[in-house]
Amino acid sequence: MPRHSPAPEPWDEAIWRASAADRPGGMDEQCSEDVAMRSIVATVLYALHLRERRPVEVIGWPAMLWQLRDDIRATELATTS
């Protein structure tokens, strides 16, 4: 799915990546689990963007997933970035 803006804001880019926009049928906005997971993933991507001073689109999935290995680490990242 093409993006509408060539240079989205970092938070918008994090939401776009976390939405699994390339998934067939897109994300179910009515599913609270989908929305919650999108919010968590977007928050971690955005926090990594702030901490590492890198564009959201270049942050790799392994780096993002590593932050989610435990809730304490993810909380620290989100509250100190």
PETA-V592018 format. One line per field, one symbol per residue. ss: DSSP state (2 for helix, 1 for strand, 0 for the rest). A space follows every 50 residues. Layout:
# PETA-V592018
ss=???
This chain:
# PETA-V592018
ss=00000000022222222200000000000002222222222222222222 2200022200222222200022222222220
